[in-house]
């Protein structure tokens, strides 16, 4: 899954959960946006540019189960102090791993249980990855359907914010309503 699939579906699900479950307190949608894409923000530059010859892939440290578990532990500490923002970030990062179907890559997901070296995907330079990304976006329904859905959700949210003049509230407070 790519950018719009991660961000749009995460924010859409969070909005739906907020309507059904939380009702009173609004989550910080900016933090949810960040959490939905944080593993890629960390791992793509590492695997495709900086450690290209060691990893060769955009899935490394932040795509392991250790990353959301550490965020959960830190977030749980702060939640005891009534600051739930890191728990929200944690759940969005965990959602990213689910949307990426990381259970299909257990050597990455359960790192370092299968060894301390990540699987190397030969030839996955940035440009090879970019070409594969474009071709999957064009031909693979597991990629382009979530991308279209995510883009549509983000577009509807953006139109709502602009139409109701709530853009500045969203930018400064992360509130959607």
C-alpha positions as CSV (number, residue, x, y, z in Angstrom):
1,X,0.0,0.0,0.0
2,X,1.1,3.5,-0.8
3,X,0.7,7.0,0.6
4,X,-3.0,7.7,0.0
5,X,-3.9,4.1,1.0
6,X,-2.2,4.5,4.4
7,X,-3.2,8.0,5.2
8,X,-6.7,8.1,3.8
9,X,-7.9,4.7,5.2
10,X,-6.3,5.5,8.6
11,X,-7.9,8.9,8.9
12,X,-11.2,7.6,7.6
13,X,-11.2,4.7,10.1
14,X,-10.3,7.1,12.9
15,X,-13.1,9.5,12.0
16,X,-15.5,6.6,12.0
17,X,-14.3,5.3,15.3
18,X,-14.5,8.8,16.7
19,X,-18.1,9.1,15.6
20,X,-19.1,5.7,17.0
21,X,-17.0,5.2,20.1
22,X,-15.2,8.2,21.4
23,X,-17.8,10.9,20.6
24,X,-16.6,13.5,23.2
25,X,-12.9,13.9,22.8
26,X,-11.4,14.3,19.4
27,X,-8.1,12.7,18.5
28,X,-5.3,14.7,16.9
29,X,-5.7,13.9,13.3
30,X,-2.3,15.4,12.4
31,X,-0.7,12.8,14.7
32,X,-2.8,10.0,13.1
33,X,-1.7,11.2,9.7
34,X,2.0,11.1,10.8
35,X,1.6,7.6,12.5
36,X,-0.1,6.2,9.4
37,X,3.0,6.9,7.3
38,X,5.8,7.0,9.9
39,X,7.2,3.5,9.2
40,X,7.7,4.5,5.6
41,X,9.2,7.9,6.5
42,X,11.8,6.0,8.6
43,X,12.4,2.9,6.5
44,X,12.2,4.1,2.8
45,X,15.2,6.5,3.1
46,X,17.1,3.9,5.1
47,X,16.5,1.0,2.8
48,X,16.4,2.6,-0.6
49,X,19.1,5.3,-0.2
50,X,21.3,5.2,2.9
51,X,21.6,1.5,3.5
52,X,20.8,0.4,-0.1
53,X,23.5,-2.2,-0.3
54,X,22.7,-3.7,3.1
55,X,18.9,-3.7,3.0
56,X,17.8,-3.0,-0.5
57,X,14.3,-2.6,0.6
58,X,12.0,0.1,2.2
59,X,10.9,-2.2,5.0
60,X,13.3,-2.5,7.9
61,X,13.3,-1.4,11.6
62,X,10.0,0.6,11.6
63,X,8.2,-2.3,9.9
64,X,9.0,-4.7,12.7
65,X,6.7,-5.5,15.6
66,X,9.3,-4.0,18.0
67,X,8.6,-0.5,16.7
68,X,4.9,-0.3,17.7
69,X,5.6,-2.2,20.9
70,X,8.2,0.4,22.0
71,X,5.8,3.2,21.0
72,X,3.1,1.4,23.1
73,X,5.3,1.2,26.1
74,X,6.3,4.8,25.9
75,X,2.7,5.8,25.1
76,X,1.4,3.8,28.0
77,X,3.7,5.7,30.3
78,X,2.4,9.0,29.0
79,X,-1.2,7.8,29.0
80,X,-1.0,7.4,32.8
81,X,-0.3,11.1,32.8
82,X,-3.4,11.7,30.7
83,X,-1.5,12.3,27.5
84,X,-2.8,9.8,25.0
85,X,-1.2,11.2,21.9
86,X,1.6,8.6,21.7
87,X,-1.0,5.8,22.0
88,X,-2.8,7.2,19.0
89,X,0.5,7.4,17.2
90,X,1.2,3.8,18.2
91,X,-2.1,2.5,16.9
92,X,-1.7,4.2,13.6
93,X,1.8,2.7,13.2
94,X,0.4,-0.7,14.0
95,X,-2.4,0.0,11.5
96,X,0.3,0.7,8.9
97,X,1.9,-2.7,9.5
98,X,-1.5,-4.3,9.0
99,X,-2.2,-2.4,5.8
100,X,1.2,-3.4,4.5
101,X,0.3,-7.1,5.3
102,X,3.6,-7.5,7.1
103,X,2.6,-11.0,8.3
104,X,3.6,-12.1,4.7
105,X,7.2,-11.0,5.6
106,X,7.8,-12.7,8.9
107,X,11.6,-12.2,8.7
108,X,11.0,-8.5,8.8
109,X,8.0,-8.4,11.1
110,X,9.5,-10.5,13.8
111,X,13.1,-9.2,13.5
112,X,15.5,-10.2,15.1
113,X,13.8,-13.5,15.9
114,X,14.9,-14.9,12.4
115,X,18.3,-13.3,12.6
116,X,19.8,-9.8,12.9
117,X,20.1,-9.3,9.1
118,X,17.1,-8.1,7.2
119,X,16.2,-9.9,4.0
120,X,18.0,-8.3,1.1
121,X,16.0,-7.6,-2.1
122,X,18.6,-7.3,-4.8
123,X,18.2,-4.6,-7.3
124,X,15.7,-2.6,-5.3
125,X,17.4,0.8,-5.8
126,X,15.2,3.8,-5.5
127,X,14.5,3.9,-9.3
128,X,13.7,0.2,-9.5
129,X,11.4,0.6,-6.5
130,X,9.8,3.7,-8.1
131,X,9.2,1.8,-11.3
132,X,7.6,-1.1,-9.5
133,X,5.5,1.3,-7.5
134,X,4.2,2.9,-10.7
135,X,3.4,-0.4,-12.3
136,X,1.7,-1.8,-9.2
137,X,-0.3,1.4,-9.0
138,X,-1.5,0.9,-12.6
139,X,-2.1,-2.9,-12.7
140,X,-2.5,-4.3,-9.2
141,X,-6.0,-3.9,-7.6
142,X,-4.6,-4.6,-4.1
143,X,-2.6,-1.4,-4.6
144,X,-4.8,0.9,-6.7
145,X,-8.1,0.2,-5.0
146,X,-6.9,1.3,-1.5
147,X,-5.1,4.2,-3.1
148,X,-8.3,5.5,-4.8
149,X,-10.3,4.9,-1.6
150,X,-7.7,6.7,0.5
151,X,-7.4,9.6,-1.9
152,X,-11.2,9.9,-2.0
153,X,-11.4,10.0,1.8
154,X,-8.7,12.6,2.1
155,X,-10.3,14.7,-0.6
156,X,-13.7,14.6,1.1
157,X,-12.1,15.6,4.4
158,X,-10.2,18.4,2.8
159,X,-13.3,19.7,1.1
160,X,-15.2,19.6,4.4
161,X,-12.4,21.5,6.1
162,X,-12.3,24.2,3.4
163,X,-16.1,24.5,3.0
164,X,-16.7,24.9,6.7
165,X,-13.7,27.2,7.2
166,X,-12.0,24.8,9.7
167,X,-8.7,24.5,8.0
168,X,-6.8,26.6,10.6
169,X,-8.4,24.6,13.4
170,X,-7.1,21.4,11.8
171,X,-3.6,22.9,11.2
172,X,-3.2,24.3,14.7
173,X,-5.1,21.8,16.9
174,X,-5.5,18.7,14.8
175,X,-9.3,18.8,15.2
176,X,-11.6,17.9,12.4
177,X,-15.0,19.1,13.7
